[in-house]
Each structure stands twice: as structure tokens, then as C-alpha cells.
Amino acid sequence: MEPVKGLLDRLKDGETVLCAEGYVMDFERQGYIKSGPFVPEVVIDHPELVRQKYRDFVNAGSDVVPALTYYASRKKLSDVDREDEVELTNRLALKMAREVANETGTLMCGDISNTGDWDPTDETTQKAVKAMFKEQVEWAVEEGANYIIAETFSIFHEALAALTSIKEYGKGLPAVVTVAPRHMGNGEVAFVDGVGLLDGLRQLEAAGAAVVGFNCSYGPSGMVDLIQRAQKAGLKVNI
């Protein structure tokens, strides 16, 4: 099998890379994931459905198979009394994504996400979150990810910690960081820990993110506004 062209080479050549997912909300609507915690228990309970969902998204046009490890951190799994399955959940999701990517000639990416446990004033929670990012990044590397997404961060310093973990433990894999900033009034958009939108995106690029972008918090018109703001500032962005 010929090697698949990597993310950075595709971006360098000006190609459009479609990375489509939304597994958590899709499975929640079908009753396989609980509304509220949104933990991907379906990976363990119904792996055959997850594998097929990967194929469905590729069939719909995705160039990438993202592993269903969103909200699969140790903290989130502990919320549903399944912390003892954290490694199994992550590795199985990654293995199935790798299998489907190999079948379809697509890329596969690992995924880490906001934890709901980062407290800007509490170093203990920050240390715990960083440890969770580290193990998820290491599992993604070991299971053959082509790159890693860190997604849905409304706290800038948690996003930066996720990126730092990818750079430190990702064995050179590219990092894509997507954020969910908040409208603060008077047209200002910022992270909840006080970092301005554009300043935060610039810092993430400077820290080594191959791509920065937005997700999950706005409808189409709101998303277009954010993208335009970032593009006018000279940032490379995705959604």
C-alpha cells in the first residue's frame, strides 16, 4: 500500500482537506451516548457502529478519519464510572479509525478535547489535565495517527496545554487546534480566561499549531464572522 500524502504536504500544496465528524452528537441522537456527559461509551458497547460511522463519514466526503476519542479523557470517563476503561476506549477508537483509514486511503487523526476540569486558578487541576492529555497523545501516536486535533477549547490556557502536549509527546505529528471562544459584548470575542481571540490564535500558531480554527459554538453566520476576523489578521484557519 502506498503511503498516504500527509496533512502538511497537502496544505503546502494548497489542497483542501475535509475532516468531517460529529460522532458524539450523532450517536447521542440515536441513544448510544448519554446527553449531559456525552462520553463515547459507544466505542466499547457497540464498536461495530463506530466502525461503520467512520466509513459513513468517509463515504460522505471526509479526507480524514478522526478517532472517536472526544470526551474520552480519564476525567470524563470517571464521570460515568468507566475510568478503568479509559485506555481501552481510546485504543479501540484509534485502532478502528486506523483500519478504516487504511481501507479507504484516508488520513487518520487522534483527538483530544476540553476536559471540563481545567481551573485557571488551581494548579492541581491543571496538572491533572496535562497528564490526561499526555496519555491520550501517546496512545494516538502508538496507534498510528497521522496528526492530532485538540478541539473545542473556550479556555485559552487549556488549549495551549493541549498543544504543548502534542508537541512534547506527539513524536513530531502535526497539531490542529480548534477553539470555541465567547462573545463578551460590544463585538469582542475572547477566551473565558481573558485572552483575546486573535491574540490567542497568534499564540497558538507561534507555539507550533499547524492549523488553528473554530468549532461547535456558533451557527454558519457566526462562524463566517470569526473566520473573516482571523483571516484579516493573516491567520491560517479552519472550521
C-alpha positions as CSV (number, residue, x, y, z in Angstrom):
1,M,0.0,0.0,0.0
2,E,1.4,3.4,-1.0
3,P,1.8,5.9,1.8
4,V,-0.9,8.5,2.1
5,K,0.0,12.1,1.5
6,G,0.3,13.8,4.9
7,L,-1.6,16.8,6.2
8,L,1.3,19.3,6.0
9,D,2.2,18.3,2.4
10,R,-1.4,18.8,1.4
11,L,-1.6,22.2,3.0
12,K,1.7,23.2,1.4
13,D,0.4,22.2,-2.0
14,G,-2.7,24.3,-1.4
15,E,-5.1,21.4,-1.2
16,T,-8.4,21.4,0.7
17,V,-8.6,18.8,3.4
18,L,-12.0,17.9,4.6
19,C,-12.0,16.4,8.2
20,A,-15.7,15.7,8.9
21,E,-17.1,14.3,12.1
22,G,-19.8,14.9,14.7
23,Y,-19.9,11.4,16.0
24,V,-20.8,12.3,19.6
25,M,-24.0,14.3,18.7
26,D,-25.0,11.8,16.0
27,F,-24.7,8.9,18.5
28,E,-26.5,10.9,21.2
29,R,-29.4,11.4,18.9
30,Q,-29.6,7.7,18.3
31,G,-29.5,6.9,22.1
32,Y,-26.0,5.4,22.2
33,I,-24.4,8.3,24.1
34,K,-25.9,9.9,27.1
35,S,-26.9,13.6,26.8
36,G,-25.1,15.5,29.5
37,P,-21.7,13.8,29.9
38,F,-21.5,13.0,26.2
39,V,-18.9,10.3,26.9
40,P,-18.3,8.0,23.9
41,E,-19.2,4.8,25.7
42,V,-20.5,3.5,22.3
43,V,-16.8,2.7,21.4
44,I,-16.9,-0.2,24.0
45,D,-20.6,-1.0,23.9
46,H,-21.1,-1.0,20.1
47,P,-17.8,-0.9,18.3
48,E,-19.3,-2.2,15.1
49,L,-21.5,1.0,15.0
50,V,-18.4,3.2,15.4
51,R,-16.5,1.5,12.7
52,Q,-19.5,1.9,10.3
53,K,-19.9,5.6,11.3
54,Y,-16.2,6.1,10.3
55,R,-17.0,4.6,6.9
56,D,-20.1,6.7,6.5
57,F,-18.2,9.9,7.0
58,V,-15.6,8.9,4.5
59,N,-18.3,7.9,2.1
60,A,-19.8,11.4,2.6
61,G,-16.5,13.0,1.5
62,S,-14.2,13.2,4.6
63,D,-10.5,13.0,3.7
64,V,-9.7,12.1,7.3
65,V,-11.0,9.5,9.8
66,P,-10.9,11.3,13.3
67,A,-10.9,8.7,16.1
68,L,-13.9,8.9,18.4
69,T,-11.9,10.0,21.5
70,Y,-13.6,13.3,22.0
71,Y,-14.6,13.4,25.7
72,A,-12.7,10.1,26.2
73,S,-10.3,11.6,28.8
74,R,-9.8,9.9,32.2
75,K,-11.9,12.6,33.9
76,K,-14.9,12.3,31.5
77,L,-14.9,8.5,31.8
78,S,-14.8,8.7,35.5
79,D,-18.0,10.8,35.4
80,V,-19.8,7.7,34.1
81,D,-17.9,5.3,36.3
82,R,-15.8,3.9,33.5
83,E,-12.4,5.3,34.2
84,D,-11.0,1.8,34.3
85,E,-11.8,1.6,30.5
86,V,-10.0,4.8,29.5
87,E,-7.1,3.2,27.7
88,L,-9.3,0.5,26.1
89,T,-11.7,3.2,24.9
90,N,-9.0,5.3,23.4
91,R,-7.0,2.5,21.8
92,L,-10.1,0.8,20.3
93,A,-11.4,4.0,18.8
94,L,-8.0,4.7,17.4
95,K,-7.5,1.2,16.1
96,M,-10.8,1.2,14.3
97,A,-10.1,4.6,12.8
98,R,-6.7,3.3,11.6
99,E,-8.4,0.3,10.0
100,V,-10.9,2.4,8.1
101,A,-8.3,4.9,7.0
102,N,-6.2,2.0,5.6
103,E,-9.2,0.6,3.8
104,T,-10.1,4.0,2.3
105,G,-6.8,5.6,1.6
106,T,-7.6,8.5,4.0
107,L,-5.7,10.1,6.9
108,M,-6.4,9.2,10.5
109,C,-6.1,11.7,13.3
110,G,-6.2,11.4,17.1
111,D,-8.4,13.7,19.1
112,I,-8.1,15.4,22.5
113,S,-10.6,17.9,23.8
114,N,-11.6,20.3,26.5
115,T,-12.0,18.4,29.8
116,G,-14.4,20.5,31.8
117,D,-11.8,20.2,34.7
118,W,-9.3,23.0,34.0
119,D,-9.4,25.7,36.7
120,P,-7.3,28.7,35.8
121,T,-6.7,29.4,39.5
122,D,-5.9,25.8,40.5
123,E,-2.5,24.3,39.5
124,T,-3.7,20.8,40.8
125,T,-6.4,20.6,38.2
126,Q,-4.1,21.9,35.5
127,K,-1.5,19.2,36.3
128,A,-4.2,16.5,36.2
129,V,-5.5,17.8,32.8
130,K,-2.0,17.8,31.4
131,A,-1.5,14.2,32.5
132,M,-4.7,13.3,30.7
133,F,-3.6,15.0,27.5
134,K,-0.2,13.2,27.7
135,E,-1.6,9.7,27.8
136,Q,-4.2,10.3,25.1
137,V,-1.5,11.8,22.8
138,E,0.8,8.9,23.4
139,W,-1.9,6.4,22.6
140,A,-2.7,8.2,19.4
141,V,0.9,8.1,18.4
142,E,1.2,4.3,19.2
143,E,-2.0,3.6,17.2
144,G,-0.7,5.2,14.0
145,A,-2.4,8.7,13.9
146,N,-1.2,11.0,11.1
147,Y,-1.9,14.1,13.1
148,I,-3.7,15.1,16.3
149,I,-6.6,17.5,16.8
150,A,-7.1,19.4,20.0
151,E,-10.6,20.8,19.9
152,T,-13.4,22.9,21.4
153,F,-11.4,25.0,23.9
154,S,-13.0,28.1,25.4
155,I,-10.1,28.4,27.9
156,F,-7.0,29.6,26.2
157,H,-4.5,28.1,28.6
158,E,-6.2,24.7,28.4
159,A,-5.8,24.9,24.6
160,L,-2.2,25.8,24.9
161,A,-1.6,22.9,27.3
162,A,-3.2,20.5,24.8
163,L,-1.0,21.9,22.1
164,T,2.1,21.7,24.3
165,S,1.3,18.0,25.0
166,I,1.0,17.2,21.3
167,K,4.4,19.0,20.6
168,E,6.1,17.3,23.5
169,Y,4.7,13.7,23.2
170,G,3.4,13.5,19.7
171,K,6.7,12.4,18.1
172,G,6.5,15.1,15.5
173,L,2.9,14.7,14.5
174,P,1.2,17.9,13.3
175,A,-1.2,19.6,15.6
176,V,-4.6,21.2,14.7
177,V,-6.1,23.3,17.4
178,T,-9.8,24.5,17.2
179,V,-11.4,26.8,19.8
180,A,-14.8,27.9,20.9
181,P,-14.4,31.5,22.2
182,R,-17.2,33.5,23.7
183,H,-18.8,36.8,22.7
184,M,-18.1,39.2,25.5
185,G,-20.2,42.1,24.4
186,N,-19.5,45.2,22.2
187,G,-18.4,42.9,19.4
188,E,-15.5,41.5,21.4
189,V,-14.7,37.8,21.2
190,A,-12.4,36.2,23.7
191,F,-11.4,33.1,25.7
192,V,-13.0,32.8,29.1
193,D,-9.7,33.3,30.9
194,G,-9.4,36.8,29.4
195,V,-7.1,36.2,26.3
196,G,-8.4,38.0,23.2
197,L,-9.4,35.9,20.2
198,L,-6.8,37.0,17.7
199,D,-4.0,37.2,20.3
200,G,-4.8,33.6,21.4
201,L,-4.8,32.3,17.9
202,R,-1.5,34.0,17.2
203,Q,0.0,32.5,20.3
204,L,-1.2,29.0,19.3
205,E,0.3,29.4,15.8
206,A,3.6,30.6,17.4
207,A,3.6,27.6,19.7
208,G,3.5,25.2,16.8
209,A,-0.1,24.6,15.7
210,A,-0.1,23.7,12.0
211,V,-3.7,25.0,11.7
212,V,-5.9,26.9,14.1
213,G,-9.7,27.2,13.8
214,F,-13.2,27.2,15.3
215,N,-15.8,24.7,16.2
216,C,-19.0,23.8,17.9
217,S,-20.2,27.1,19.4
218,Y,-21.7,29.1,16.5
219,G,-24.0,28.8,13.6
220,P,-22.9,29.4,10.0
221,S,-23.1,33.2,10.1
222,G,-21.2,33.4,13.4
223,M,-18.6,31.1,12.1
224,V,-18.0,33.1,9.0
225,D,-17.6,36.2,11.1
226,L,-14.9,34.6,13.2
227,I,-13.1,33.2,10.1
228,Q,-13.1,36.6,8.5
229,R,-11.7,38.2,11.5
230,A,-8.9,35.7,11.7
231,Q,-8.1,35.8,8.0
232,K,-7.9,39.6,8.1
233,A,-5.3,39.1,10.8
234,G,-3.3,36.9,8.5
235,L,-4.0,33.6,10.3
236,K,-4.5,30.2,8.6
237,V,-7.8,29.0,9.9
238,N,-10.2,26.0,9.6
239,I,-13.6,25.1,10.9
